[in-house]
Amino acid sequence: MALLSQTPGGQSLELAIDRPAYNLVKMASRQNQPGRPARPGRSIRGPQSALTDFLAAQGISANQIRSDAEARPLFNERSTILPGQMANYLPPIIIDKVARKLSKHRLLDSRTIDLFITPATEDVHVYDGGKLGLDDYIRIFQVAPRIKNLKVRNGVQFKDEVMDFLLGRDIQLESLYLHGANLLSDEKWQEFLRKRGKSLRKLQVYYTDNHFGDDTLALLATACPNLKRLKVKFNQKVTGKGIKEIAKIETLEHLGIHLSDPSGQRDYVHPDCYVYLINKVGSRLRTFSVTNNEDLDNTVLDALRNNARRLEKLRITDSRVMTDDGFARLFTGWQNPGLAFLDLQRNRHVDASKPAENRASIGLCSDGFRALMAHSGRTLRDLNVHADRHITAAAFEDVFAEHRTYPEMKRLEISFCDQVTDFIVGCAFRSCPNLRALNVFGCMRVRDVMVPRGKLLVGVPNAQGMVMEG
């Protein structure tokens, strides 16, 4: 800060002084004034630790982090005289928000990881481990022996040596999320499951390249008797045999599968493998996600209709074989309660020479869209029909008619459905009174829409901007 002072000659002089020094000078001057009562000491409240010093140095305001609407009640409830460490003071939701902020700015490294791990830490979330080395991951287990939930994204240095150290400690993980640990061998995965699998309840594995294959999946049924959530995404090694091995897990409630094949050398995974899986575990599943599989057909939809009775979340994307009749048959008379989350994006007929023609009604079309809204419209909170371009304008107008209301809908994604118009967008806002965001990227017939107050319309191709807020 700067102070203005006058010299004996009457000239003004600007003095640069930092605020802490100014506060000390001001306090000393007050104490020296005769007859002025002494000011009582003030209890130190608020986050004053190495963490906030670091945030200040990086230009990140701790007040901004605490202003989160959901975090404020927790912060006020636990606001007491500060102990020595920030990690013992702030609630987990604030610590997690700070970790996300640092990762967003690529500031999570060997120096800052220590701010989030203490001997009492049970949850460690590394949202960007790109700057962490092998020793940093080992230090997490050294400093936090009570850790139960570990999440690591971009953990390329999470190698066999790290797993060896983990297996050498008495650490019982309940949740393991590894993203990008493609240097971790199958042998170490299998050793970990044999020795530590009994405590696992959640296992999520992403981007493992040619590791974590069928033999590893075959161990889950016996080595992980309490496993409830399994996600295997962007995996290049799992085949149909591994899909069938998942069916042996008797406790499974949440399942996500995404098999990638960038080299074009993967063995063909027949839809019958998924039918077998659904027939075995479908009655227990609460969430089911199969993405990036062009060969899924109506037999998978029929298996869901015949077996699924507890589903809350369903995601099936990128099929070029499923038909509109299959989707309509799934949602018509389905004994499963209404879904809360539904993602059916990019289920469509693909023909570059005649993109508008779809004589066989491939993908999600008008009848399937009407059926799904009749079944789950009242309970859906998030619906994604991105690029299901064969849904007609008449179907949209029928679903969002004046007498239809979908009170739970918070987010609606209808991008690249080229039949969407200004009128349909207005009807969607009317039928979904609690809608927060509506995405219309690629809907070139949307030009001039009055967005209701408190709503977001995203993706309008006009001069007013990509995001329109009511």
C-alpha positions in Angstrom: 0.0 0.0 0.0 1.1 3.6 -0.4 0.9 6.5 2.2 1.0 10.2 1.4 3.1 12.4 3.7 4.3 16.0 3.6 7.9 17.2 3.8 8.8 20.3 5.9 8.7 22.3 2.6 5.1 21.4 2.0 5.7 18.8 -0.8 3.8 15.6 -0.7 5.8 12.4 -0.6 4.4 8.9 -1.4 5.7 6.2 0.8 5.5 2.5 -0.2 4.8 0.4 2.9 3.4 -3.1 3.1 0.2 -3.6 5.1 1.6 -5.8 7.9 4.2 -3.2 8.7 1.6 -0.5 8.6 -0.6 -2.4 11.0 2.3 -2.8 13.5 3.1 0.9 13.3 -0.6 1.8 13.8 -1.0 -0.5 16.8 2.2 0.9 18.4 1.0 4.5 18.0 -2.4 3.6 19.6 -0.7 2.0 22.6 1.5 5.1 23.1 -1.5 7.5 23.3 -2.0 8.7 26.9 -5.4 8.0 28.5 -6.5 5.6 25.7 -7.8 2.3 27.2 -6.0 -0.8 26.2 -7.7 -2.8 23.5 -8.4 -6.4 24.5 -6.6 -9.1 22.5 -8.6 -10.6 19.7 -8.8 -14.3 19.2 -7.3 -15.4 15.9 -9.9 -16.9 13.7 -9.7 -18.0 10.1 -7.2 -20.1 8.1 -3.7 -18.9 8.8 -1.2 -21.6 7.9 1.2 -22.7 5.3 -1.6 -23.6 3.0 -3.1 -20.1 2.9 0.4 -18.5 2.7 0.9 -20.6 -0.4 -2.5 -19.7 -1.9 -1.8 -16.1 -1.3 1.6 -16.4 -3.1 -0.2 -18.0 -6.1 -2.9 -15.3 -6.1 -5.7 -17.7 -4.9 -8.0 -16.3 -2.3 -9.0 -18.5 0.6 -12.1 -16.3 1.1 -13.1 -17.2 -2.5 -12.7 -20.9 -1.7 -14.8 -20.6 1.5 -17.5 -18.7 -0.3 -18.8 -21.8 -1.9 -22.5 -22.1 -1.1 -22.3 -25.8 0.0 -19.1 -25.4 1.9 -20.1 -22.3 3.9 -22.4 -24.0 6.5 -19.7 -26.6 7.2 -17.1 -23.9 7.5 -19.2 -21.8 9.9 -20.1 -24.9 12.0 -16.5 -25.9 12.5 -15.1 -22.3 12.9 -13.1 -22.4 16.2 -9.8 -21.2 17.5 -7.2 -22.4 15.1 -5.2 -25.4 15.9 -1.7 -25.8 14.5 -2.5 -27.4 11.1 -4.9 -26.4 8.3 -5.7 -30.1 7.5 -7.0 -30.6 11.1 -9.1 -27.4 10.9 -10.9 -27.2 7.5 -13.6 -29.7 6.6 -12.9 -32.2 3.9 -15.0 -30.4 1.3 -12.8 -27.3 1.6 -9.6 -29.3 1.4 -11.0 -31.0 -1.7 -11.9 -27.7 -3.3 -8.4 -26.4 -2.7 -6.9 -29.5 -4.3 -9.0 -29.0 -7.4 -8.0 -25.4 -7.6 -4.3 -26.2 -7.4 -4.6 -29.0 -10.0 -6.5 -26.7 -12.3 -3.5 -24.3 -12.2 -1.0 -27.2 -12.5 0.5 -26.4 -9.1 0.3 -29.8 -7.5 3.8 -31.1 -7.3 6.4 -32.5 -4.8 6.2 -29.3 -2.7 2.5 -28.8 -2.5 1.3 -32.5 -2.0 2.5 -32.3 1.6 -0.3 -29.8 2.3 -2.9 -32.5 1.9 -1.5 -35.4 3.7 -1.1 -35.9 7.5 -0.9 -39.0 9.7 -4.7 -38.7 10.2 -5.6 -38.4 6.5 -8.0 -41.0 5.2 -8.9 -39.5 1.8 -6.3 -38.4 -0.7 -7.5 -37.0 -4.1 -4.7 -36.2 -6.6 -6.6 -34.6 -9.5 -3.4 -34.1 -11.6 -0.4 -36.2 -10.7 1.5 -35.2 -13.8 4.2 -33.4 -11.8 4.5 -36.1 -9.1 7.3 -38.6 -9.1 7.6 -42.1 -7.8 8.9 -40.9 -4.5 5.9 -38.6 -4.0 3.4 -41.5 -4.3 5.5 -43.5 -1.8 5.5 -40.5 0.6 1.7 -40.4 0.5 1.6 -43.9 2.1 4.5 -43.0 4.5 2.8 -39.9 5.9 -0.8 -41.2 5.8 -0.8 -44.8 7.0 -4.6 -44.6 7.7 -5.5 -43.8 4.1 -8.7 -45.6 2.9 -9.6 -43.8 -0.3 -7.1 -43.0 -2.9 -7.8 -41.2 -6.2 -5.0 -40.4 -8.7 -5.4 -38.9 -12.1 -2.6 -38.7 -14.6 -0.6 -41.0 -12.3 2.0 -42.1 -14.9 4.6 -42.5 -12.2 2.5 -44.8 -10.1 4.6 -47.9 -11.0 5.4 -51.3 -9.6 7.7 -49.8 -7.0 4.9 -47.8 -5.5 2.6 -50.9 -5.4 5.4 -52.8 -3.7 5.7 -50.2 -1.0 1.9 -50.2 -0.5 1.9 -54.0 -0.1 4.6 -53.7 2.4 2.5 -51.5 4.7 -0.6 -52.4 6.7 -2.9 -50.3 4.5 -6.4 -51.5 3.7 -7.8 -49.4 0.9 -11.6 -49.3 0.5 -11.6 -47.2 -2.7 -8.9 -47.1 -5.4 -9.2 -44.8 -8.5 -6.2 -44.9 -10.8 -6.1 -42.9 -14.0 -3.2 -43.2 -16.5 -1.1 -45.6 -14.4 -0.1 -47.5 -17.6 3.3 -48.6 -16.3 1.7 -50.7 -13.5 2.1 -54.4 -14.6 -0.5 -57.1 -14.6 1.6 -59.0 -12.1 1.4 -56.2 -9.5 -2.3 -55.7 -10.1 -2.9 -59.3 -9.4 -0.7 -59.3 -6.3 -2.5 -56.3 -5.0 -5.9 -57.9 -5.5 -4.8 -61.1 -3.8 -3.3 -59.4 -0.7 -5.5 -56.3 -0.3 -8.7 -57.1 -2.3 -10.8 -58.1 0.8 -11.2 -54.5 1.9 -11.9 -53.0 -1.6 -15.4 -51.7 -2.2 -14.6 -49.5 -5.2 -12.2 -50.1 -8.0 -11.9 -47.6 -10.9 -9.2 -48.1 -13.5 -8.7 -45.7 -16.5 -6.1 -45.6 -19.4 -4.0 -48.7 -18.6 -3.1 -49.4 -22.2 -2.1 -53.1 -22.5 -2.4 -53.9 -18.8 -5.2 -54.9 -16.5 -6.7 -57.7 -18.7 -8.9 -60.7 -18.5 -6.7 -62.6 -15.9 -6.9 -59.6 -13.6 -10.7 -59.4 -13.9 -11.0 -63.1 -13.2 -9.5 -62.5 -9.7 -12.1 -60.0 -8.6 -14.9 -62.5 -7.8 -12.7 -64.3 -5.3 -10.2 -61.7 -4.1 -12.7 -58.9 -3.7 -15.7 -60.3 -1.8 -17.0 -56.8 -0.9 -16.6 -55.0 -4.3 -19.6 -52.9 -5.2 -18.3 -50.5 -7.9 -16.2 -51.4 -10.9 -15.1 -49.2 -13.7 -12.8 -50.2 -16.5 -12.5 -47.4 -19.0 -10.2 -46.8 -22.0 -8.8 -50.3 -21.7 -7.1 -52.1 -24.6 -6.6 -55.6 -23.2 -10.0 -56.7 -21.9 -11.9 -59.1 -24.2 -15.2 -60.9 -24.2 -13.7 -63.4 -21.8 -13.0 -60.7 -19.2 -16.6 -59.3 -19.6 -18.0 -62.8 -18.7 -15.6 -62.9 -15.7 -17.2 -59.8 -14.3 -20.5 -61.7 -14.2 -19.1 -63.8 -11.3 -18.9 -60.8 -8.9 -22.0 -61.4 -6.7 -21.8 -58.0 -4.8 -21.6 -55.7 -7.9 -24.0 -52.8 -8.0 -22.2 -50.2 -10.2 -20.5 -51.2 -13.5 -18.9 -49.1 -16.2 -17.0 -50.5 -19.3 -15.3 -48.6 -22.1 -13.1 -50.7 -24.3 -10.8 -48.8 -26.7 -8.9 -50.1 -29.7 -6.7 -47.4 -31.2 -4.5 -49.9 -33.0 -7.3 -51.9 -34.5 -6.0 -55.2 -33.1 -8.5 -56.0 -30.4 -10.4 -59.2 -30.5 -14.1 -58.7 -31.4 -16.3 -58.5 -28.3 -19.7 -60.0 -29.3 -22.9 -58.4 -27.8 -23.7 -61.8 -26.4 -21.0 -61.2 -23.8 -22.9 -58.2 -22.5 -26.1 -60.2 -22.6 -24.6 -62.9 -20.5 -23.3 -60.3 -18.0 -26.7 -58.6 -17.7 -28.5 -61.9 -17.2 -26.2 -62.7 -14.3 -25.9 -59.4 -12.5 -28.5 -57.1 -14.0 -31.0 -57.6 -11.2 -28.5 -56.1 -8.7 -27.2 -53.3 -10.8 -28.0 -49.7 -9.9 -25.8 -48.1 -12.5 -24.8 -49.5 -15.9 -22.5 -47.9 -18.5 -21.2 -49.2 -21.7 -19.7 -46.7 -24.1 -17.8 -46.5 -27.4 -19.2 -49.9 -28.6 -20.6 -49.7 -32.1 -21.7 -53.3 -32.2 -24.1 -53.3 -29.3 -27.5 -54.5 -30.6 -31.1 -54.8 -29.4 -30.3 -58.1 -27.5 -28.5 -55.9 -24.9 -31.6 -53.7 -24.6 -33.9 -56.8 -24.3 -31.6 -58.2 -21.5 -31.9 -55.0 -19.6 -35.7 -55.0 -19.9 -35.9 -58.6 -18.7 -33.4 -58.3 -15.8 -32.8 -54.8 -14.6 -35.1 -53.8 -11.7 -33.0 -51.3 -9.6 -31.3 -49.2 -12.3 -31.0 -45.5 -11.5 -28.3 -44.6 -14.1 -28.0 -45.9 -17.6 -25.4 -45.0 -20.3 -25.3 -46.7 -23.7 -23.5 -44.7 -26.4 -22.2 -44.9 -30.0 -24.2 -47.9 -31.1 -24.7 -48.1 -34.9 -26.8 -51.3 -34.7 -29.5 -50.7 -32.0 -32.8 -49.6 -33.5 -35.6 -47.3 -32.5 -37.9 -50.3 -32.0 -35.4 -51.7 -29.5 -35.3 -48.5 -27.4 -39.1 -48.2 -27.5 -39.5 -51.9 -26.4 -37.0 -51.3 -23.5 -38.9 -48.4 -22.0 -42.5 -49.6 -22.8 -43.7 -51.5 -19.8 -40.3 -51.8 -18.2 -40.7 -52.8 -14.5 -37.6 -50.8 -13.5 -38.4 -47.5 -11.6 -37.9 -44.3 -13.4 -34.2 -43.4 -14.1 -32.5 -40.4 -12.6 -29.6 -40.3 -15.2 -29.8 -41.3 -18.9 -27.2 -40.9 -21.5 -28.0 -42.3 -25.0 -25.8 -40.0 -27.1 -24.6 -40.8 -30.6 -26.9 -43.8 -31.1 -27.6 -43.1 -34.7 -27.4 -44.2 -38.3 -24.1 -43.1 -39.9 -23.9 -42.7 -43.7 -21.8 -39.8 -44.9 -23.3 -40.0 -48.4 -26.9 -39.8 -47.2 -26.9 -38.6 -43.6 -30.5 -37.7 -43.5 -31.9 -41.1 -44.6 -32.5 -43.7 -42.0 -35.0 -46.2 -43.5 -34.2 -48.9 -40.9 -34.7 -46.5 -38.0 -31.2 -47.2 -36.6 -30.4 -45.5 -33.3 -32.6 -43.6 -30.9 -35.4 -42.0 -33.0 -38.8 -40.5 -32.3 -40.7 -43.5 -30.9 -37.8 -44.4 -28.5 -37.6 -40.8 -27.3 -41.3 -40.7 -26.6 -41.1 -44.0 -24.7 -38.2 -43.1 -22.5 -39.8 -39.8 -21.5 -43.1 -41.6 -20.8 -41.2 -44.0 -18.5 -38.6 -41.9 -16.8 -39.5 -38.2 -17.6 -40.9 -37.5 -14.1 -37.7 -38.7 -12.4 -35.0 -37.8 -14.8 -32.5 -35.2 -13.6 -30.0 -35.5 -16.4 -30.8 -36.5 -20.0 -28.4 -36.6 -22.9 -29.5 -37.4 -26.4 -26.6 -35.6 -28.0 -26.4 -36.2 -31.8 -29.4 -38.5 -31.9 -30.3 -36.6 -35.0 -33.2 -38.7 -36.2 -35.6 -37.5 -33.4 -38.2 -35.4 -35.3 -39.5 -32.0 -34.4 -42.9 -33.6 -33.9 -41.5 -35.9 -31.2 -39.9 -33.0 -29.4 -43.1 -31.0 -29.5 -45.1 -33.9 -28.2 -42.7 -34.7 -25.3 -42.5 -31.0 -24.3 -46.2 -30.3 -24.8 -48.0 -27.8 -22.6 -49.7 -30.4 -20.4 -46.4 -32.3 -19.7 -44.1 -31.4 -16.8 -40.8 -32.9 -15.8 -40.1 -31.4 -12.3 -36.7 -33.1 -11.6 -35.0 -32.2 -14.8 -31.8 -30.2 -14.1 -29.7 -30.7 -17.3 -30.8 -31.4 -20.8 -28.4 -32.1 -23.7 -30.0 -32.0 -27.2 -27.0 -30.7 -29.2 -26.7 -31.7 -32.9 -30.4 -32.7 -33.0 -31.0 -30.6 -36.1 -34.8 -30.6 -35.8 -34.7 -28.5 -32.6 -36.1 -25.0 -33.1 -36.8 -21.9 -31.0 -40.2 -23.1 -30.3 -39.0 -26.5 -29.0 -36.4 -24.8 -26.8 -39.1 -22.6 -25.3 -41.3 -25.6 -24.7 -38.5 -27.4 -23.0 -38.0 -24.5 -20.6 -41.7 -24.5 -19.9 -42.0 -28.3 -19.3 -38.9 -28.4 -17.1 -39.4 -25.7 -14.5 -36.2 -26.6 -12.6 -34.0 -26.9 -15.6 -30.6 -25.2 -15.0 -28.8 -25.7 -18.3 -29.9 -26.6 -21.9 -27.2 -27.4 -24.5 -28.1 -26.8 -28.1 -24.7 -26.9 -29.9 -25.1 -27.5 -33.6 -28.9 -26.8 -33.6 -28.8 -24.3 -36.4 -32.5 -23.6 -36.3 -32.2 -22.0 -32.8 -31.7 -18.3 -33.4 -33.7 -16.1 -31.0 -34.9 -17.5 -27.7 -36.1 -15.7 -24.6 -34.2 -17.5 -21.8 -36.1 -17.6 -18.5 -34.6 -16.0 -15.5 -32.0 -18.2 -13.7 -31.6 -20.6 -16.7 -28.6 -21.2 -19.1 -28.9 -21.8 -22.8 -25.5 -23.0 -24.1 -24.4 -23.3 -27.7 -26.5 -20.8 -29.6 -24.7 -19.9 -32.8 -25.4 -16.1 -32.8 -23.7 -12.9 -32.0 -25.1 -12.7 -28.5 -22.6 -15.2 -27.3 -22.3 -19.0 -26.8 -23.8 -18.9 -23.3 -27.1 -17.0 -22.8 -28.3 -16.5 -19.2 -31.8 -15.5 -18.3 
